[in-house]
Amino acid sequence: MTAWTLQFPPFIRVKPRRDAPFMPIVPTHAPSLRLARRAAALQPSATLAMVGRVRKLQAQGVEILNLTAGEPDFTPPPVVEESGIQAIRQGKGRYTAAAGTPELRAAAAQWIQAEVGLPYSPDEVVVTPGAKLAISQALLALVDPGERVVIPIPSWNSYVEMVRLCEGEPVLVPCGPDGYPQVEALEAASQDGAVALLLNTPCNPTGAVYPESLLREIGAWALEREIWVISDEIYAALTYDGTRHVSPLRAAPGLREQGVWIGGVSKAYSMTGWRIGFLAAPRPLATAVADIQSQLVSSPNGISQVAALEAIRQGGADRERMRQSFERRARLVVAALKAIPGLECPVPRGAFYAFPRLRNFLGKTDPATGRTIRSGDDFVEVLLEADRVATVGGSAFGDPQAFRLSFAASEDTLHEALRRLAARLQALR
């Protein structure tokens, strides 16, 4: 039998023999990939990108003083670790209800009442795989394509991208020098309509803790405008020097019914990798979020839910010890930054970040690298290259003149990193 040739460009030629096994026709090149607009426009997390760079350098043997971390440097409370081990042994790693186990939802409702004074029933609480997903799912439930979401800046860099993933429009409103949003600015930004306002107190990256009087004013405005308030309070338990956290949803009477409370165990209990957050909202919205979650992730991790239950029941003493450590570190950082002439930095009253502004250093040149400092991002690169100190540039948070440093690091690390930082700023010409 005569051999024959198949040719279908851009496919390769195949000359089969009678006794040859079947050979599929294989393309010579991969088809072009067209990403959806929402994926193509998405910006990766700047903080996670810097963390990745640091880990790569460390893997190469480079010693880095790492002040990028958005997570505590402590281990979880022992009761958390032990309960997780027991949960594995008891076969708790199976699917749970989409909204979380009944035990954890009930305990979380009681915990939220005790922590911030907001009453929720268990069926108004959804356990989520981290507070980040809680915020994202709240936005998915509330925001239609093209609708506007107001975000005071500086703010956590993921908020903007979360809104964009929902095909909403983020509206960025600069805060004052104290890190507080002003109602007049919120009003001006929402003239064309807005469906939601994202608040974060204590704030990442500034450490600002919004006063109750301001929250009452913002809440009254949101109620009048019928704007939902999504209140990210993941750092609620981490405040310092007598500063009191007040939930925006409690400060303004009636806002609980037009608000979404977000919290979790990641930051205050040092459980970032366990991925358990809480969302509390009026029942119809909580049900909608649970339905969304059932389609996206099925359910939160069963073992992590057991551990989170023990954290909020028995981890209070360990949490307080960690808070006191952060308080000491906050004082250390504030004292060191205040001693640098020309550096501006609001005092962090909560969370575990400081957010210095470099307004008085822009335009200067670093003699070691020859680079001109035109932004906080430039300084972050110089600090990493010349001093092996890792921080995060401020443009990711909405202020390109600033940079963020985390004091979720040992006091020895902080002392040395701040010494190098001060020397680098003072060397600029």
Secondary structure, DSSP 8 states (H G I E B T S, - for coil): -----B--TTB--B---TTS------BSS-------HHHHT----HHHHHHHHHHHHHHTT---EE---SS-SS---HHHHHHHHHHHHTT--S---TT--HHHHHHHHHHHHHHH-----GGGEEEESSHHHHHHHHHHHH--TT-EEEEEES--THHHHHHHHTT-EEEEEE--TTS---HHHHHHHTTT--SEEEEESS-TTT-----HHHHHHHHHHHHHHT-EEEEE-TTTT-B-TT-----HHHHSTTGGGGEEEEEESTTTTT-GGG--EEEE--HHHHHHHHHHHHHHTSS--HHHHHHHHHHHHH-HHHHHHHHHHHHHHHHHHHHHHHTSTT-B-----BTTEE--B-GGGTT-B-TTT--B--SHHHHHHHHHHHH-EE-EEGGGGT-TTBEEEE--S-HHHHHHHHHHHHHHHHH--
